């Protein structure tokens, strides 16, 4: 029988001032560079937060294809629980630049909201990052919290 141990490792991303992630613009700034390794595919991250919305870290959940990424809420909640985080934000990119959510984005956000409620963890937002020049709204991102879905 194989027995595994789960552990958290911390890698310093950058030094800077503590910054509450209390608005979409701050989350986008916090995620700067996260998709640079391969901007042609979708990346899904979870940002683990403390009670004051200060980031405890960010974790890559999955790397997808040019048009989608597959995951289950348990993959998102695992690092949140291991970090003992009371809240989190989900962030992914759309390589096309258009941050408009797909049906799959909407569906998984509903599932995440339900799973987080079951675990009594605050799911603060799901943000899709795109490109201002391609975004029909001209903002470069889509926030499920901003539109009232979360």
FIKOLLUM-788053 format. One line per 4 residues: number of its first residue (from 1); their letters; for each residue x, y, z of N, C-alpha, C. Coordinates in Angstrom, 2 decimals. Example, Ala and Ser with C-alpha at 12.3 -4.5 7.8 and 13.67 -1.06 7.14 Angstrom:
BEGIN
1 = as = 13.19,-5.69,7.80,12.30,-4.50,7.80,13.20,-3.30,7.80 ~ 12.85,-2.25,7.08,13.67,-1.06,7.14,12.90,0.03,7.87 $
REM end
This chain:
BEGIN
1 = xxxx = 0.84,-1.17,0.00,0.00,0.00,0.00,0.89,1.24,0.00 ~ 0.49,2.25,-0.77,1.22,3.51,-0.81,0.51,4.51,0.11 ~ 1.27,5.21,0.91,0.72,6.22,1.81,1.37,7.55,1.43 ~ 0.54,8.56,1.22,1.03,9.86,0.79,0.85,10.90,1.88 $
5 = xxxx = 1.68,11.90,1.84,1.59,13.02,2.77,1.31,14.28,1.96 ~ 0.32,15.06,2.37,0.04,16.35,1.75,0.81,17.42,2.50 ~ 1.39,18.35,1.76,2.10,19.44,2.42,2.03,20.69,1.57 ~ 2.26,21.79,2.20,2.27,23.07,1.52,3.72,23.52,1.41 $
9 = xxxx = 4.08,24.03,0.25,5.40,24.65,0.12,5.18,26.08,-0.35 ~ 6.01,26.97,0.12,5.89,28.37,-0.20,7.08,28.80,-1.04 ~ 6.79,29.46,-2.16,7.82,30.00,-3.03,7.57,31.49,-3.14 ~ 8.55,32.30,-2.81,8.40,33.75,-2.88,8.23,34.17,-4.33 $
13 = xxxx = 7.12,34.84,-4.64,6.87,35.33,-5.98,7.48,36.70,-6.19 ~ 7.31,37.56,-5.19,7.87,38.91,-5.24,7.70,39.56,-3.88 ~ 8.49,40.56,-3.63,8.36,41.34,-2.41,7.50,42.56,-2.69 ~ 6.77,42.99,-1.71,5.93,44.17,-1.88,5.15,44.43,-0.62 $
17 = xxxx = 4.37,45.50,-0.68,3.54,45.86,0.46,2.37,44.88,0.56 ~ 1.89,44.70,1.79,0.68,43.91,1.96,-0.46,44.65,1.28 ~ -1.26,43.92,0.57,-2.34,44.56,-0.17,-3.59,43.70,-0.07 ~ -4.63,44.29,0.46,-5.91,43.60,0.51,-6.42,43.41,-0.91 $
21 = xxxx = -6.86,42.24,-1.22,-7.46,41.98,-2.53,-8.96,42.20,-2.41 ~ -9.32,43.47,-2.29,-10.72,43.83,-2.04,-11.43,44.41,-3.25 ~ -10.77,44.39,-4.42,-11.43,44.79,-5.65,-10.78,44.05,-6.81 ~ -11.47,44.01,-7.93,-11.02,43.23,-9.07,-9.67,43.74,-9.60 $
25 = xxxx = -9.46,45.03,-9.60,-8.21,45.59,-10.12,-7.00,45.12,-9.30 ~ -7.17,45.01,-8.00,-6.07,44.54,-7.15,-5.78,43.06,-7.39 ~ -6.83,42.29,-7.65,-6.64,40.86,-7.95,-5.88,40.72,-9.26 ~ -6.25,41.49,-10.26,-5.59,41.44,-11.56,-4.12,41.84,-11.42 $
29 = xxxx = -3.86,42.87,-10.63,-2.47,43.29,-10.38,-1.70,42.17,-9.66 ~ -2.33,41.53,-8.69,-1.70,40.43,-7.96,-1.36,39.27,-8.90 ~ -2.17,39.06,-9.91,-1.97,37.95,-10.84,-1.01,38.28,-11.98 ~ -0.45,39.47,-11.99,0.47,39.88,-13.06,1.58,38.84,-13.22 $
33 = xxxx = 1.79,38.40,-14.44,2.83,37.43,-14.74,2.43,35.98,-14.57 ~ 1.27,35.72,-14.00,0.87,34.34,-13.70,0.66,33.49,-14.95 ~ 0.28,34.12,-16.05,-0.04,33.37,-17.26,1.08,33.45,-18.30 ~ 2.19,34.10,-17.94,3.25,34.38,-18.91,4.01,33.15,-19.40 $
37 = xxxx = 4.04,32.09,-18.60,4.78,30.89,-19.02,4.23,30.34,-20.34 ~ 2.91,30.39,-20.51,2.29,30.00,-21.76,0.95,30.72,-21.88 ~ 0.94,31.92,-22.46,-0.30,32.70,-22.57,-1.27,32.18,-23.63 ~ -0.90,31.09,-24.31,-1.78,30.56,-25.35,-2.76,29.53,-24.82 $
41 = xxxx = -2.65,29.21,-23.53,-3.56,28.24,-22.92,-4.26,28.86,-21.71 ~ -5.34,28.23,-21.29,-6.05,28.67,-20.08,-5.34,28.12,-18.85 ~ -5.18,28.98,-17.87,-4.64,28.62,-16.56,-5.72,28.90,-15.54 ~ -5.84,28.05,-14.55,-6.77,28.29,-13.45,-5.98,28.35,-12.15 $
45 = xxxx = -6.16,29.44,-11.42,-5.51,29.65,-10.13,-6.57,29.84,-9.05 ~ -6.18,29.48,-7.84,-6.96,29.86,-6.67,-6.05,30.74,-5.81 ~ -6.61,31.83,-5.32,-5.89,32.70,-4.39,-6.48,32.45,-3.01 ~ -5.66,31.95,-2.10,-6.10,31.70,-0.74,-5.96,33.00,0.05 $
49 = xxxx = -7.00,33.35,0.80,-7.03,34.63,1.53,-7.27,34.42,3.01 ~ -6.74,35.37,3.80,-7.06,35.37,5.22,-8.32,36.20,5.45 ~ -8.71,36.38,6.70,-9.94,37.10,7.03,-9.93,38.57,6.58 ~ -8.75,39.13,6.41,-8.64,40.54,5.99,-8.44,40.66,4.48 $
53 = xxxx = -8.69,39.58,3.76,-8.50,39.52,2.30,-7.06,39.75,1.87 ~ -6.13,39.43,2.75,-4.72,39.45,2.39,-4.37,38.07,1.82 ~ -3.66,38.03,0.71,-3.35,36.73,0.11,-2.38,35.92,0.94 ~ -2.72,34.67,1.14,-1.82,33.70,1.76,-0.96,33.03,0.69 $
57 = xxxx = -1.45,33.06,-0.53,-0.73,32.48,-1.66,-1.65,32.31,-2.84 ~ -1.04,31.87,-3.94,-1.83,31.53,-5.13,-1.32,30.18,-5.63 ~ -2.24,29.36,-6.07,-1.92,28.00,-6.46,-2.48,27.71,-7.85 ~ -1.64,27.16,-8.72,-2.12,26.70,-10.03,-2.95,25.45,-9.79 $
61 = xxxx = -4.18,25.48,-10.26,-5.05,24.31,-10.14,-4.91,23.45,-11.39 ~ -4.92,24.08,-12.54,-4.79,23.33,-13.79,-4.34,24.22,-14.92 ~ -3.71,23.58,-15.89,-3.38,24.20,-17.17,-4.24,23.50,-18.20 ~ -4.87,24.27,-19.05,-5.79,23.68,-20.01,-5.30,23.75,-21.43 $
65 = xxxx = -6.25,24.03,-22.31,-5.96,24.16,-23.73,-6.20,25.62,-24.12 ~ -6.21,25.87,-25.41,-6.44,27.24,-25.89,-7.85,27.73,-25.60 ~ -8.77,26.79,-25.35,-10.16,27.22,-25.19,-10.86,26.72,-23.94 ~ -10.21,25.87,-23.13,-10.88,25.45,-21.90,-9.89,24.78,-20.95 $
69 = xxxx = -10.39,24.57,-19.76,-9.64,23.85,-18.74,-10.64,23.05,-17.92 ~ -10.28,21.87,-17.53,-11.18,21.02,-16.77,-10.70,20.91,-15.33 ~ -11.64,20.98,-14.40,-11.31,20.80,-12.99,-12.59,20.51,-12.24 ~ -12.40,20.10,-11.01,-13.52,19.81,-10.12,-13.35,20.70,-8.88 $
73 = xxxx = -14.43,21.08,-8.22,-14.29,21.92,-7.02,-13.34,21.36,-5.97 ~ -13.20,20.06,-5.86,-12.29,19.50,-4.84,-10.84,19.91,-5.10 ~ -10.45,20.05,-6.40,-9.08,20.48,-6.71,-8.84,21.92,-6.27 ~ -9.87,22.73,-6.32,-9.76,24.13,-5.87,-9.73,24.19,-4.35 $
77 = xxxx = -10.60,23.44,-3.71,-10.72,23.53,-2.26,-9.55,22.87,-1.52 ~ -8.87,21.93,-2.14,-7.75,21.25,-1.48,-6.69,22.25,-0.99 ~ -6.12,23.11,-1.84,-5.10,24.05,-1.33,-5.69,25.09,-0.39 ~ -6.95,25.43,-0.57,-7.61,26.39,0.33,-7.67,25.80,1.74 $
81 = xxxx = -8.06,24.54,1.83,-8.16,23.87,3.13,-6.77,23.66,3.73 ~ -5.81,23.23,2.91,-4.45,23.00,3.42,-3.82,24.29,3.94 ~ -4.17,25.42,3.33,-3.65,26.71,3.79,-4.45,27.26,4.96 ~ -5.50,26.54,5.36,-6.38,26.99,6.44,-6.97,28.37,6.13 $
85 = xxxx = -7.27,28.59,4.86,-7.78,29.89,4.40,-9.30,29.95,4.57 ~ -9.80,31.01,5.16,-11.24,31.14,5.31,-11.95,31.67,4.07 ~ -11.16,32.09,3.06,-11.76,32.66,1.85,-10.83,32.43,0.66 ~ -11.41,32.54,-0.53,-10.59,32.39,-1.74,-11.24,33.10,-2.91 $
89 = xxxx = -10.40,33.33,-3.92,-10.83,33.89,-5.20,-10.32,32.95,-6.28 ~ -11.16,32.66,-7.24,-10.79,31.84,-8.38,-10.45,32.79,-9.54 ~ -9.36,32.51,-10.26,-8.95,33.36,-11.38,-8.50,32.47,-12.54 ~ -8.99,32.78,-13.72,-8.44,32.14,-14.90,-8.39,33.13,-16.05 $
93 = xxxx = -7.65,32.76,-17.07,-7.49,33.63,-18.24,-8.23,33.05,-19.44 ~ -8.53,33.92,-20.38,-9.02,33.52,-21.69,-7.98,33.96,-22.70 ~ -7.23,33.03,-23.28,-6.19,33.39,-24.24,-6.70,34.19,-25.44 ~ -7.97,34.04,-25.78,-8.55,34.80,-26.89,-8.59,36.29,-26.58 $
97 = xxxx = -8.52,36.63,-25.29,-8.60,38.04,-24.88,-10.00,38.46,-24.48 ~ -11.02,37.76,-24.93,-12.40,38.09,-24.58,-12.76,37.40,-23.26 ~ -12.94,38.18,-22.20,-13.21,37.56,-20.89,-14.66,37.15,-20.66 ~ -15.50,37.25,-21.66,-16.89,36.85,-21.51,-16.95,35.38,-21.08 $
101 = xxxx = -17.68,35.07,-20.02,-17.71,33.68,-19.53,-18.44,32.74,-20.49 ~ -17.92,31.54,-20.57,-18.57,30.49,-21.35,-19.64,29.83,-20.47 ~ -20.43,28.97,-21.06,-21.42,28.21,-20.27,-20.72,27.38,-19.21 ~ -19.58,26.80,-19.59,-18.82,25.99,-18.63,-18.32,26.85,-17.48 $
105 = xxxx = -17.88,28.08,-17.76,-17.44,29.00,-16.70,-18.58,29.29,-15.73 ~ -19.74,29.53,-16.27,-20.92,29.83,-15.44,-21.29,28.62,-14.59 ~ -21.29,27.44,-15.21,-21.66,26.22,-14.50,-20.69,25.91,-13.36 ~ -19.38,25.98,-13.64,-18.41,25.64,-12.60,-18.43,26.68,-11.48 $
109 = xxxx = -18.75,27.92,-11.80,-18.85,28.94,-10.76,-20.01,28.61,-9.82 ~ -21.11,28.15,-10.36,-22.25,27.73,-9.52,-21.85,26.55,-8.64 ~ -21.14,25.58,-9.23,-20.70,24.43,-8.45,-19.72,24.83,-7.35 ~ -18.81,25.75,-7.67,-17.84,26.22,-6.67,-18.55,26.94,-5.53 $
113 = xxxx = -19.53,27.74,-5.87,-20.27,28.47,-4.84,-20.95,27.49,-3.89 ~ -21.56,26.47,-4.44,-22.24,25.46,-3.62,-21.25,24.68,-2.76 ~ -20.12,24.26,-3.35,-19.11,23.50,-2.61,-18.51,24.34,-1.49 ~ -18.23,25.60,-1.78,-17.66,26.49,-0.76,-18.64,26.71,0.39 $
117 = xxxx = -19.91,26.88,0.07,-20.92,27.05,1.11,-20.99,25.81,1.99 ~ -20.91,24.65,1.39,-20.94,23.40,2.14,-19.78,23.33,3.12 ~ -18.62,23.81,2.70,-17.40,23.77,3.53,-17.28,25.00,4.44 ~ -18.24,25.92,4.36,-18.22,27.16,5.15,-16.96,27.98,4.87 $
121 = xxxx = -16.61,28.05,3.59,-15.48,28.86,3.13,-16.04,29.93,2.21 ~ -15.59,31.17,2.37,-16.09,32.27,1.57,-15.48,32.26,0.17 ~ -16.33,32.12,-0.84,-15.93,32.19,-2.24,-16.23,33.62,-2.67 ~ -15.20,34.46,-2.73,-15.41,35.89,-2.92,-15.61,36.30,-4.37 $
125 = xxxx = -14.96,35.62,-5.30,-15.11,36.01,-6.70,-14.49,34.96,-7.61 ~ -14.93,34.97,-8.83,-14.30,34.23,-9.93,-14.06,35.27,-11.01 ~ -12.81,35.52,-11.30,-12.44,36.56,-12.26,-11.81,35.91,-13.48 ~ -12.29,36.32,-14.64,-11.71,35.87,-15.90,-10.92,37.05,-16.46 $
129 = xxxx = -9.65,36.81,-16.71,-8.77,37.87,-17.21,-8.62,37.71,-18.72 ~ -8.81,38.82,-19.41,-8.66,38.85,-20.86,-7.77,40.01,-21.27 ~ -8.16,40.68,-22.33,-7.40,41.79,-22.89,-8.37,42.95,-23.14 ~ -8.04,44.13,-22.64,-8.92,45.30,-22.80,-9.25,45.57,-24.27 $
133 = xxxx = -8.29,45.34,-25.15,-8.49,45.64,-26.57,-9.46,44.68,-27.24 ~ -9.65,43.49,-26.68,-10.53,42.48,-27.27,-11.86,42.41,-26.54 ~ -11.87,42.81,-25.29,-13.07,42.75,-24.44,-14.16,43.66,-25.01 ~ -15.37,43.12,-25.28,-16.47,43.96,-25.77,-16.82,45.11,-24.80 $
137 = xxxx = -16.55,44.90,-23.50,-16.81,45.93,-22.50,-15.63,46.89,-22.33 ~ -14.48,46.52,-22.86,-13.30,47.37,-22.78,-12.60,47.36,-21.44 ~ -12.96,46.42,-20.56,-12.35,46.38,-19.22,-11.20,45.40,-19.12 ~ -11.24,44.33,-19.88,-10.17,43.34,-19.85,-10.37,42.24,-18.81 $
141 = xxxx = -11.49,42.24,-18.14,-11.78,41.18,-17.17,-13.28,41.04,-17.00 ~ -13.68,39.90,-16.41,-15.07,39.66,-16.06,-15.08,39.18,-14.63 ~ -15.92,39.77,-13.80,-16.03,39.40,-12.40,-17.44,38.88,-12.12 ~ -17.52,37.63,-11.68,-18.82,37.07,-11.33,-19.41,37.79,-10.11 $
145 = xxxx = -18.56,38.25,-9.20,-19.04,38.98,-8.03,-19.63,40.34,-8.46 ~ -18.96,40.99,-9.36,-19.38,42.31,-9.82,-20.78,42.26,-10.46 ~ -21.09,41.17,-11.15,-22.40,41.06,-11.79,-23.44,40.41,-10.89 ~ -23.04,40.05,-9.67,-23.99,39.54,-8.69,-24.22,38.04,-8.72 $
149 = xx = -23.38,37.30,-9.42,-23.56,35.85,-9.49,-23.03,35.16,-8.24 ~ -22.06,35.76,-7.59,-21.49,35.19,-6.35,-21.93,36.08,-5.20 $
REM end
